Every structure is written in structure tokens, then in C-alpha cells.
Amino acid sequence: MSPVRVLALSLLVLLSGCSGCEREEAAKPPPAVVEVDAGVVVPIGRLEGLSGDVRLERGGKVGPAVEGPLLAGDAVETGESGSATVRFPGDRTVEVGSEGRFALGSDATGVVMKVERGIVLSRVPAKADGAGSKVTLNILTPFGLTRVGPEPSEVKVAVAEDSARVEVKLGAIELVSKDGKTLRAAQGDAVDLSRERAQVTSAPRVVELAPIPVTVRATSGVAEVKAKDTGRWRKVRREGEVLAFGDGVRTKGGEAVLSLKDSGTVLTLAPGAEAVLESAGQQGTIDEARVNLLQGLLAVQLAMGRESRVVLPGMTVESGSGARLEIRRTGAVMQVAAHTGDVTLRRGEARQELRAGERATVGSDGNAKVEPLEAAVVAVRPGEGTEVFHRGLQEVALTWDGEGDAVVEAAQDAAFKRPVLWGRVHRPSVNVSALARGTLYWRVRKDDGTKVAAGSVHFAPESPTSSLARVRNVVPEGPEKTTIFYQDKPPAVTFTYGEEPQARTYRVAVYKAGSLATPVVQRTVSETRAALEAGQLGEGSYLWSVTPLSQAGAALKGGRMNKLELVYDNSVVGLVVDSPRQGGPAAEKVRASGVAPVNARLSINGRDVPLDAKHRFDTWVPPMGMPPLLVFKMTRPGAPDVLTVRTLKARGP
């Protein structure tokens, strides 16, 4: 009996070979083929289940195939309506569809099936003892090598003229692409191959999920719930409540948080949003929430270390490593912004990978446009105690120095027990929602735990202007000089004096010291007090008098001169912004004025602003962002940064 003569082939040679393939350039050497001694009798597999036109090539001779053993070097080809099955030891079977061709061989790792065209389906059934096949099957195509181990599996390989696709229906495979890269794919995954690239795509796992409770609570403003079978909205209970599947939730002037039990996945409805909870389930490490977002913004934090997904009408968002997303619906357009974590968007068979720092806009046609996510206008650097005063600011950017991937966390407590954001980022910046009031703690680390940056930000509404201009300073009549100190602009002043029984009115005149010819302000009033509005008297020294007048307007007695001094005192402890006002109209440039404390430096929208000798500023600044913002940033030696944000009203088209 003649010994088996099989040509020893390296993996590189196997990958470059393409028997009978005329697509390679003529200048290239002929592809390697499996050679076999015509007299070999050791079978590799068995050919069975023949249907239609099936031909066998053995030892250079081609003829109709019959059921029986297949030897190393054999090639099988099926016609337009042909099909066949190859059975290997251990009950592994490979089904070959129409218009296919393959050749058999072997190497040190197991059986080599070189598929030149067509579709083959490899199956390894599970035995009662859990065992599978006894050998590894290497399916070689012109575009790569697929290794299917002896474990129970089902793998489909389709080879076309310029590409191939490998689908893993059960089990797992290892694939070596033409460029030498090793890829792994598991149940539900598919690998698309060409001569230039290989890409693994993951299909949704079909897993039976057990229903889990979802609790809703209002964190601010008003949240309302509507039962599935009623048309009446009612307020969410103060302590929160469990939603029934099919219940609707909407928000008015605040946020509503939906938490999945025993999961880190949290859904937050922004003010003015409305959604219907269709279902929620969990099995093992898999979480799922099905939500119909009817309008507005839904913020999503997918759990870390779990396979989590949110299913929306026409689109599924999923991640296996945690992600912070914002999903916004406007009419038929859906927009998904990934702040942390990489996610996959699925729309039917279409897939779209979305990385942290990217935004996808999905139109009514199902097409997705992906673009970089811009950093928020208001940026915060590392450091403890940064203050941000605002009214209605939507988000801030946490920024730090460094390069490469990192994991960022943000929480509403220093122990990070109340997280609001976490996940991987690919750039040294992440956008996070601004709190209406409270402190946000954040930290950034590398995968190995190395600390990159940390900080805390205190948010609070900007207090109404407390400038002394709005304080009405009382100036009594008498021999003592009255001195009024002010910090931003000259204040309002009220002069008081004694009552004259015969007087019907009183004439109050104010003169600049050293210039008594003409009063700077003169008022005639019927009361024993005369009020001047803020700014009517500027900084300086004054003399003032009050003259009682009879009903006929005659002076009953002469007015006595009293002394008044207005002194600018730069003792403000915080930044005072006089203009623009919150909600004021935007323009190409707006006036920004106010006063800063001693030793402070000020910038507006990133541009340094000079202060005068009394630390006042008055300049014109173009707003930035949408809605238009002016960001006043004050820095002082040894003190945290203070940001005051004024939001303006955008001009109409």
C-alpha cells in the first residue's frame, strides 16, 4: 500500500494559494495545491447526501461523484442545482450548496477544506456528554483562514468572487485574515472579508430575558405618569414608583429618572420629554430596555461590565462596556450622541459603530450621518472647588491634559456612590450635564488604575444682582458729613429731613462741592424725603440743602447746607456683572461690564479682559455657542476658579 504523499504547506502559503483562480496577476507564481498519491486509501471524510450535479476530481481525473470516502487531494464541485454533505470523524458535517467547489487536505492542526467558491455550512452537534468533534476544521478561502474547533458549533462560509462572509450561528471561531491578523468571533457574530480587510460585526444575542421592574422618580420639577389603559396623567409619587410595561412618562420643568432593578443602566428624561416604557428584561449579564421616545431628550447610562441595550422603534443601541449617551428625537429624526463608551447602532440588518466623542444623526430613510461631538462651550479644568454660577446652563466640558484612552467617572458625592456618568473616552475631554444646584465630583484614570486627573465643580444659580446700586442709601440732614461707599456703580440716594409745620412742599438741591452756582440735581417733593435714582449722582463730594416752601411757593426759611461724599470702594468679594443681563438679547457683540475683586484676573469667552485702577471692566464681546453665552472666568491666587455664565436670547432669522 503506497504511503500518503501530502505537500507540507505553511499557513502563509495556504493563505496565498488559490487553486484554479485566474484572478491573480500572470506575473505571480502559480498557487500551491494539495498533492496526493493516486493510490492513497486513508480517508479524511465521507461524501454523502448527493443531489443534482456533483463531480469529484481525484488524481487529475474528473467524473460524477458517488457516495463514499474522500481522500486527501480530492476536490468536489457542485453544479447549478447540486449539493452534497461531507461527514468527518466525530459527527462533524459540512453541507455544500450549489455552484460550489472545495478541495480537501490536512495539516498539523487538522483537516483543511479549501473553498474556492460557493456556500458551505459546518456543523458539530453536541453529544450527551457535551463532547463535540475529534478534529479541528480549517476552512481556507482566497480571503482568509477560518478555524472551527472541535466544540459544538454551526458556521456558515459564503465565498464570492471578490469577498467572503463567515457567520457564526453557534459556538466560536478563530480567523486569520490575508494581512495576518487574527480575529475571533462568537455566536451571532459575522466576519466580512476582502483582500484588503476583515471586519467582525456582532448580531443581537437572541436570549430569553426575564422581566425586571423599572422605578421612576422625579429628581426636579414635575414628572407625570399615564397608565397604559387610561388617558389621564398624574404626578409621580414623591418616593418614586414602579412602572407597568406600557406606561407613559413625561416631564415638566425637571427630570425623571428610570432605574432598572439590579442593573447599572439608568434612563433620564430631560425637561419636556415624553416616552413609553414598553418592556425591560435581564438574563445573566444582559440588560435590555424597550422605550418609545415620543419627543425630547433621553439620557442613557448603560451599565459597566454588562451587555446592555436600549431598543427604540426602528433602532437598537447596545454596548458591552458601559456608555453615556444622549438620544434626542425631533420629528422623524433621531440623534444619538456618545459621550463615553463605544456603542453599536442597529437598524434592521444595517450596523453603525459609534465611538465615544461622536454623534450620529439618523434620518427617516434610516441612513446615519456620523460626525465628531463638539466640546461644550463652558470648560472646567482639574482642581477642587471650581464654582459655576448659571441659570439654565445645559452642560459643561470636563477637560484634562494627556493623550490616549482613559476611563472617566462623575458623581454627585465624593465617594462616587451616586454616579451620573462613567465610561471610556478617546480624547482628554467629556461633556457632562450641568447640575442646577449641587456639587459634581469627577476623576479620570487609565486602565491600569493610574490617576490622570480629578476635580469637583459646584453649581448654583447666579444670585440676583446684589450691587450697591440697588441699595437705597439714606442721607439724613445734619452737621455731620455722610459718606457712602459703593462697589460697582453709584447707588440710589434718599435725602431725609425734619418736618416744617407750615410747609406744603420741600425743595431739595444738590451741588458739586466748590460749585454752588447751579445744582446738579433739584427736586420739589411733598414728603420729608427725596429719592434720587441710582447713577444720578456720580463719585465725588457734594453739598445739599432742603428749603421748606409755603402753599404759594415762598421759602419759609433758608436751606442749610449738608455734606455728602460718594466714594468708590473696591472691596467686593465676588465678581459683579452689570451687563449683559440674563436672558438679554444677543447680538454680534454685546456689552460686558462690571467689577472684579482685588487681585483677580478676568476673561470673557476665553479672552483676557483688562481691569481699570478700580478693577472695573467695560468692553464688547461676541457671544459664543447656541444658545449664545458669555462666560466670565475669574481667577485669583490660591483660590478656585469661578465661572459666571450669562445665557442670552438668540436673534430671530
C-alpha positions in Angstrom: 0.0 0.0 0.0 1.5 3.3 -1.1 2.3 5.9 1.6 0.4 9.2 1.6 2.4 11.9 0.0 1.0 15.3 1.1 2.8 18.6 0.3 3.8 20.4 3.5 2.3 23.8 3.5 2.9 26.7 5.9 -0.1 28.9 6.9 1.3 31.7 4.8 1.4 29.5 1.7 -2.2 28.3 2.5 -3.4 31.9 2.7 -1.8 32.9 -0.6 -2.9 29.8 -2.6 -6.0 29.9 -4.9 -6.2 26.7 -7.0 -7.7 27.3 -10.4 -8.1 31.1 -9.7 -7.4 33.2 -12.8 -8.0 36.5 -11.0 -4.3 36.7 -9.8 -1.8 38.5 -12.0 0.1 36.4 -14.5 3.4 37.5 -13.1 2.7 35.8 -9.8 3.9 32.2 -9.2 1.2 29.6 -9.6 -0.8 28.9 -6.4 0.1 26.0 -4.2 -2.2 22.9 -4.4 -2.6 19.9 -2.3 -0.9 16.9 -4.0 -1.9 13.3 -3.2 -0.8 9.9 -4.3 -3.4 8.4 -6.5 -3.1 5.2 -4.6 -3.9 6.7 -1.1 -6.6 4.8 0.7 -6.7 6.7 4.1 -10.0 8.7 4.0 -10.3 12.2 5.5 -14.1 12.2 5.3 -17.0 10.7 3.6 -19.1 12.2 0.8 -22.9 11.6 1.1 -26.3 13.2 0.7 -25.6 13.9 -3.1 -28.3 15.8 -5.0 -28.2 17.1 -8.6 -24.9 17.7 -10.4 -22.0 16.8 -8.2 -18.5 16.0 -9.6 -15.4 14.5 -8.0 -11.8 15.3 -9.1 -9.2 12.7 -7.9 -5.7 12.2 -9.2 -6.3 14.6 -12.1 -9.5 12.8 -13.3 -13.0 14.3 -13.1 -16.2 12.3 -13.0 -19.6 12.1 -11.4 -19.4 11.8 -7.7 -20.8 8.8 -5.7 -21.2 8.4 -2.0 -18.0 7.1 -0.4 -14.7 8.1 1.2 -12.9 11.3 0.4 -9.1 11.3 0.3 -6.5 14.0 0.8 -6.3 15.9 -2.5 -9.9 15.2 -3.6 -11.9 18.1 -5.0 -15.7 18.3 -5.1 -17.6 20.6 -7.4 -21.4 21.2 -7.5 -23.5 22.4 -10.4 -26.4 24.9 -10.5 -28.7 22.6 -8.7 -26.2 20.4 -6.9 -25.5 19.8 -3.3 -23.6 17.4 -1.1 -22.6 16.7 2.5 -19.2 15.7 3.8 -19.1 13.8 7.1 -15.9 13.9 9.2 -14.9 11.8 12.3 -16.8 12.9 15.4 -20.0 13.6 13.5 -18.9 16.9 12.1 -20.7 17.6 8.8 -20.1 20.2 6.1 -23.0 20.9 3.8 -22.0 22.2 0.3 -24.5 24.3 -1.7 -24.9 24.8 -5.4 -22.2 26.1 -7.7 -19.5 25.4 -5.1 -16.0 24.0 -5.2 -13.7 22.8 -2.5 -10.6 20.6 -2.1 -9.5 18.5 0.9 -6.2 18.3 2.6 -4.7 18.3 6.1 -2.0 19.9 8.2 -0.7 19.7 11.8 -3.9 21.3 13.2 -6.5 19.2 11.4 -8.5 19.0 8.2 -8.1 21.7 5.6 -11.0 22.4 3.4 -10.0 24.9 0.7 -13.2 26.6 -0.5 -12.8 28.4 -3.8 -16.5 29.4 -4.3 -20.0 28.8 -3.0 -21.5 28.3 0.4 -20.5 25.6 3.0 -22.2 25.1 6.3 -20.1 23.3 9.1 -22.0 21.7 12.0 -20.7 20.0 15.1 -23.5 18.6 17.2 -23.4 18.4 21.0 -23.2 14.9 22.4 -24.9 13.8 25.5 -21.6 14.1 27.4 -21.1 17.6 25.9 -18.3 16.5 23.6 -18.0 17.6 20.0 -15.9 16.6 17.1 -12.5 15.0 17.3 -10.7 17.3 14.9 -10.3 21.0 14.0 -11.6 22.1 10.6 -9.7 24.8 8.8 -11.8 26.4 6.1 -9.4 28.2 3.7 -10.8 30.8 1.2 -9.0 33.3 -1.0 -9.6 35.9 1.7 -8.6 34.2 4.9 -8.5 31.0 7.0 -11.3 30.1 9.4 -10.5 27.6 12.2 -13.5 25.8 13.6 -12.6 23.9 16.8 -14.0 20.5 17.9 -16.5 22.1 20.3 -20.3 22.1 19.3 -20.7 24.8 16.5 -22.5 25.9 13.4 -20.6 28.1 11.0 -21.6 29.2 7.5 -19.0 30.3 5.0 -20.0 32.1 1.7 -17.3 32.7 -0.9 -18.0 35.2 -3.7 -15.7 36.4 -6.5 -14.3 39.4 -4.5 -15.3 38.8 -0.9 -16.4 36.2 1.7 -18.6 36.2 4.7 -18.4 33.9 7.7 -21.4 33.7 10.0 -21.2 32.0 13.5 -24.6 30.6 14.3 -23.3 28.6 17.3 -20.0 28.3 19.1 -16.9 30.3 18.3 -14.2 30.6 15.6 -10.7 32.0 15.0 -10.0 33.7 11.7 -6.7 34.7 10.1 -7.1 37.4 7.5 -5.0 37.9 4.4 -2.8 40.5 6.2 -2.0 38.1 9.0 -4.4 39.5 11.7 -6.1 37.0 14.0 -9.8 37.7 14.7 -12.2 35.9 17.0 -16.0 35.7 16.6 -18.7 34.1 18.7 -22.3 33.1 18.3 -24.3 35.7 16.5 -21.2 37.4 15.0 -20.3 37.7 11.3 -17.0 38.4 9.6 -16.9 40.2 6.3 -13.7 39.5 4.3 -12.0 41.0 1.3 -8.4 41.1 0.1 -7.9 44.4 1.9 -9.7 44.0 5.2 -11.6 41.8 7.7 -14.3 43.2 10.0 -16.2 41.4 12.7 -19.8 42.5 13.2 -21.9 41.3 16.2 -25.5 40.4 15.8 -28.0 40.9 18.6 -28.0 38.0 21.0 -31.3 36.2 20.9 -31.7 35.5 24.6 -34.9 34.9 26.6 -35.0 37.8 29.1 -36.8 37.7 32.4 -38.9 40.8 33.1 -37.4 43.2 35.7 -39.0 46.2 37.5 -38.3 49.7 36.4 -38.7 52.5 39.0 -39.4 56.1 38.1 -38.8 59.2 40.3 -38.7 62.9 39.7 -35.3 64.5 40.6 -36.5 68.0 39.8 -39.6 69.8 38.5 -42.7 67.7 37.8 -42.8 64.2 36.4 -46.1 62.6 35.3 -47.1 59.0 34.5 -50.0 57.7 32.5 -51.2 54.1 32.8 -51.4 52.1 29.6 -55.1 51.7 29.7 -56.0 55.2 30.7 -55.8 58.7 29.2 -55.2 60.5 32.4 -51.8 61.9 33.5 -51.0 62.1 37.3 -47.9 63.1 39.2 -45.3 60.6 40.0 -45.3 59.8 43.7 -42.7 61.7 45.8 -40.9 58.5 46.8 -41.0 57.1 43.3 -42.9 54.2 41.9 -42.7 51.1 39.8 -43.9 51.4 36.2 -46.0 48.9 34.4 -45.0 48.0 30.9 -46.9 50.3 28.5 -46.9 53.2 31.0 -46.1 56.7 29.6 -43.8 59.2 31.4 -43.4 62.9 30.7 -41.6 65.8 32.4 -42.4 69.4 33.0 -39.6 71.7 34.0 -37.5 68.9 35.5 -36.1 65.5 35.1 -37.4 61.9 35.6 -35.0 59.0 36.3 -35.9 55.4 35.3 -33.8 52.8 37.0 -33.6 49.1 36.0 -33.5 46.8 39.0 -30.2 45.1 39.7 -28.6 46.9 36.8 -26.4 49.9 36.3 -28.5 51.0 33.4 -30.3 54.3 34.0 -32.6 56.3 31.7 -33.2 60.0 32.4 -35.9 62.0 30.7 -34.9 65.7 30.2 -37.4 68.5 30.8 -40.2 68.5 28.2 -39.5 64.9 27.1 -42.1 62.1 26.8 -41.6 58.3 26.5 -43.4 55.0 26.8 -41.7 52.1 28.7 -42.6 49.1 26.6 -40.6 46.4 28.5 -37.4 45.7 30.4 -35.6 42.4 30.9 -32.5 40.8 32.2 -30.7 37.4 31.8 -27.2 36.8 33.2 -25.1 39.7 32.2 -27.6 41.0 29.6 -29.9 44.0 30.2 -32.5 45.4 27.8 -35.0 48.3 28.0 -37.5 48.9 25.2 -38.6 52.5 25.1 -40.6 54.5 22.6 -39.2 58.1 22.8 -42.1 60.3 21.6 -40.3 63.6 22.0 -37.4 65.4 23.6 -34.1 64.1 25.1 -33.4 60.8 26.8 -30.1 60.5 28.5 -28.9 56.9 28.8 -26.2 55.4 31.1 -25.5 51.8 30.0 -24.2 49.5 32.8 -20.4 48.8 33.0 -19.3 45.2 32.5 -22.6 44.1 31.1 -24.2 43.6 27.7 -26.8 46.4 27.7 -29.1 47.7 25.1 -31.9 50.2 24.6 -34.4 49.2 21.9 -36.2 52.1 20.2 -38.6 52.0 17.3 -36.5 51.2 14.3 -33.2 51.4 16.1 -31.3 49.5 18.8 -28.3 51.0 20.8 -26.1 48.5 22.5 -22.7 48.3 24.3 -20.8 45.7 26.2 -18.6 48.0 28.3 -20.8 50.9 29.6 -21.6 54.1 27.8 -23.2 57.5 28.4 -25.5 58.5 25.6 -28.0 61.2 24.8 -30.8 60.3 22.4 -32.8 63.2 21.0 -35.9 62.9 18.9 -37.1 65.7 16.7 -40.0 64.6 14.4 -38.7 61.7 12.3 -35.1 62.4 13.0 -33.2 60.6 15.8 -29.8 61.9 17.1 -27.5 59.8 19.3 -24.5 61.3 21.0 -21.9 59.0 22.6 -20.2 61.0 25.4 -18.4 57.9 26.9 -18.1 54.3 25.6 -18.3 52.8 22.2 -21.7 51.6 21.0 -23.4 50.0 18.1 -26.5 51.3 16.4 -28.6 48.7 14.6 -31.4 49.4 12.1 -32.6 46.1 10.7 -29.5 44.5 9.1 -27.6 47.8 9.0 -25.0 48.5 11.6 -23.2 51.7 12.6 -20.3 51.8 15.0 -20.4 55.0 17.2 -17.3 55.8 19.3 -17.1 58.0 22.4 -16.9 61.6 21.2 -19.1 61.0 18.1 -22.7 61.9 17.2 -25.0 60.1 14.7 -28.0 61.7 13.1 -30.5 59.1 11.7 -33.0 60.4 9.2 -36.3 59.0 8.2 -34.6 57.0 5.4 -32.6 55.1 8.1 -29.2 56.5 7.0 -26.9 57.6 9.7 -24.5 60.6 9.4 -21.6 60.4 11.9 -19.7 63.5 13.0 -17.4 64.5 15.9 -19.1 65.7 19.1 -18.1 69.2 19.9 -16.9 70.0 23.4 -19.3 72.1 25.5 -18.6 75.9 25.5 -18.1 76.0 29.2 -14.9 74.1 30.1 -13.8 73.0 33.6 -10.2 72.1 34.4 -9.0 69.7 37.2 -9.0 71.1 40.7 -11.2 71.1 43.7 -13.9 73.7 44.4 -14.4 75.2 40.9 -17.7 77.3 41.0 -20.1 77.7 38.1 -22.9 80.2 38.6 -25.6 79.9 36.0 -29.3 79.8 35.2 -30.3 77.2 32.7 -26.8 76.0 31.5 -27.2 72.6 29.8 -23.7 71.1 30.0 -20.0 71.6 30.7 -16.9 70.0 29.4 -14.5 68.3 31.8 -11.0 68.7 30.3 -7.6 67.4 31.3 -4.1 67.0 29.9 -2.9 63.8 28.3 -3.4 61.5 25.4 -4.8 58.1 24.7 -7.8 56.3 26.1 -9.0 56.7 29.7 -11.9 55.9 31.9 -13.8 58.9 33.3 -16.3 58.9 36.2 -18.5 61.7 37.6 -20.8 61.5 40.6 -22.8 63.7 43.0 -20.8 62.6 46.0 -17.2 62.4 46.9 -17.4 58.6 47.4 -18.8 58.1 43.9 -21.8 56.2 45.3 -24.2 58.4 43.2 -22.7 58.2 39.7 -24.0 60.3 36.8 -21.5 59.3 34.2 -18.8 56.8 33.5 -17.1 55.0 30.6 -14.2 55.0 28.2 -13.2 58.1 26.2 -10.6 58.6 23.4 -9.8 62.2 24.0 -9.0 64.4 27.0 -12.5 65.9 27.3 -16.0 64.8 28.0 -19.3 66.6 28.2 -21.5 66.2 31.3 -24.8 67.7 32.2 -24.6 70.8 34.4 -26.4 70.5 37.8 -29.0 73.1 38.6 -27.6 73.1 42.1 -25.0 70.9 43.9 -21.5 69.6 43.6 -20.2 67.2 40.9 -17.1 65.2 41.6 -15.0 63.7 38.8 -11.9 61.6 38.1 -10.0 60.2 35.2 -7.9 57.0 35.3 -6.0 54.8 32.9 -6.9 51.1 32.5 -4.2 50.1 35.0 -5.7 52.5 37.6 -3.2 55.3 37.2 -4.7 58.6 38.1 -4.8 61.1 35.3 -6.9 64.0 36.7 -9.6 64.8 39.3 -11.7 67.7 40.4 -15.0 68.9 41.8 -17.4 71.6 40.4 -20.0 73.4 42.5 -23.1 74.5 40.5 -25.5 77.2 41.8 -27.9 79.7 40.3 -26.4 83.1 39.9 -27.9 85.3 42.6 -29.8 88.4 41.7 -27.5 91.4 41.3 -26.6 92.5 44.8 -24.8 95.6 43.7 -25.0 98.6 45.9 -26.6 100.5 43.1 -29.8 98.8 44.1 -29.5 99.7 47.8 -31.2 103.0 48.7 -28.7 104.8 50.9 -30.3 107.2 53.4 -28.6 110.6 53.8 -30.0 112.5 56.9 -30.0 116.2 57.3 -27.4 117.4 59.9 -24.0 118.8 60.6 -22.2 115.5 60.1 -20.9 114.6 56.7 -22.5 111.5 55.2 -20.1 109.2 53.3 -21.5 106.4 51.0 -19.1 103.7 49.7 -20.2 101.8 46.6 -18.6 98.9 44.7 -19.9 98.8 41.1 -21.8 101.9 40.2 -23.1 105.0 42.1 -26.1 103.9 44.2 -29.5 105.3 44.7 -29.7 108.0 47.4 -32.6 109.2 49.7 -32.3 112.5 51.5 -34.3 112.9 54.7 -35.1 116.0 56.8 -37.4 117.3 59.6 -41.0 118.3 59.0 -41.9 122.1 58.8 -45.5 122.6 60.0 -46.3 125.4 57.6 -44.6 123.8 54.6 -46.7 122.3 51.7 -43.6 121.2 49.7 -39.8 120.9 50.1 -37.2 121.9 47.6 -34.0 119.7 47.7 -31.0 120.9 45.8 -27.6 119.1 45.4 -24.4 120.9 44.4 -21.0 119.8 43.5 -18.6 120.9 46.2 -16.9 124.2 45.2 -19.6 124.9 42.6 -22.7 126.4 44.2 -24.0 128.4 41.3 -26.1 125.7 39.7 -27.4 122.5 41.3 -26.6 119.2 39.6 -30.0 117.8 40.8 -33.0 119.7 42.2 -36.3 118.2 43.3 -39.5 119.5 44.8 -41.5 117.0 46.8 -44.3 117.0 49.3 -42.8 114.5 51.8 -39.9 114.7 54.2 -37.7 112.5 52.0 -36.5 113.0 48.4 -35.2 110.0 46.4 -32.7 110.0 43.6 -32.3 107.0 41.3 -29.0 105.1 41.0 -26.5 106.9 38.9 -27.9 110.4 39.2 -25.0 111.3 41.5 -21.5 110.2 40.5 -18.4 109.7 42.6 -17.3 112.9 44.4 -18.1 115.4 47.1 -21.4 117.3 47.3 -23.3 119.9 49.3 -27.1 119.6 49.6 -29.9 121.7 51.1 -33.6 121.5 51.8 -35.9 124.6 51.7 -39.5 124.4 53.0 -42.0 126.1 50.7 -45.4 127.6 51.5 -48.6 126.9 49.5 -47.7 130.0 47.4 -44.2 128.6 46.8 -42.4 131.1 49.0 -39.4 129.9 51.1 -40.3 129.7 54.7 -36.7 129.6 55.8 -33.3 129.3 54.2 -31.8 125.9 53.5 -28.9 124.7 55.5 -26.0 123.1 53.6 -25.3 119.4 54.4 -22.3 117.4 53.3 -22.3 114.2 51.2 -19.5 112.2 49.7 -19.7 109.2 47.3 -16.6 107.0 47.4 -15.8 104.0 45.2 -14.6 101.2 47.4 -13.2 98.1 45.6 -13.9 95.7 48.4 -16.2 93.3 46.5 -15.6 89.7 47.4 -17.2 88.3 44.3 -17.5 89.1 40.6 -20.3 91.6 39.9 -21.6 91.6 36.3 -23.8 94.6 35.5 -24.3 93.6 31.8 -25.5 91.8 29.9 -28.5 90.7 31.9 -29.5 87.0 32.0 -31.8 86.4 29.0 -31.0 89.6 27.3 -30.9 89.9 23.5 -27.9 88.6 21.7 -26.0 90.5 19.0 -22.8 90.2 17.0 -21.2 91.9 20.0 -22.7 92.7 23.4 -21.6 95.0 26.1 -20.0 93.3 29.2 -19.4 95.5 32.2 -18.9 95.1 36.0 -16.3 94.9 38.7 -13.9 92.2 40.0 -12.3 91.8 43.4 -8.8 92.9 44.2 -6.0 90.6 42.8 -8.5 88.9 40.4 -7.9 88.2 36.7 -10.8 88.1 34.4 -11.5 86.6 31.0 -14.7 86.6 29.0 -15.3 83.8 26.5 -11.6 82.9 26.8 -10.3 86.4 26.1 -8.4 88.3 28.8 -10.2 91.5 29.8 -8.2 94.5 31.3 -9.4 96.0 34.5 -9.0 99.7 35.4 -7.4 101.0 38.6 -10.6 100.3 40.5 -11.0 96.8 38.9 -13.9 97.8 36.8 -14.4 96.5 33.2 -16.4 97.7 30.3 -15.9 96.0 26.9 -17.7 94.5 23.9 -17.6 90.7 23.4 -19.1 88.4 20.7 -21.2 85.6 22.3 -20.4 82.0 21.6 -22.3 78.8 21.4 -26.0 78.1 21.0 -27.8 79.4 22.9 -25.5 82.4 22.9 -23.3 82.5 26.1 -21.0 84.9 27.8 -18.7 83.0 30.2 -16.9 85.2 32.8 -14.0 83.3 34.3 -12.4 84.8 37.4 -9.1 83.5 38.8 -7.3 84.6 41.9 -4.1 83.3 43.6 -4.7 80.4 45.9 -8.5 80.3 45.1 -10.6 78.0 42.9 -11.8 79.3 39.5 -15.2 81.0 39.4 -17.3 80.9 36.2 -20.3 83.1 35.8 -22.5 82.2 32.8 -24.9 84.6 31.2 -27.3 83.0 28.7 -28.7 85.3 26.0 -31.7 85.1 23.8 -30.8 84.3 20.2 -31.9 86.7 17.5 -34.6 85.5 15.1 -33.8 84.6 11.5 
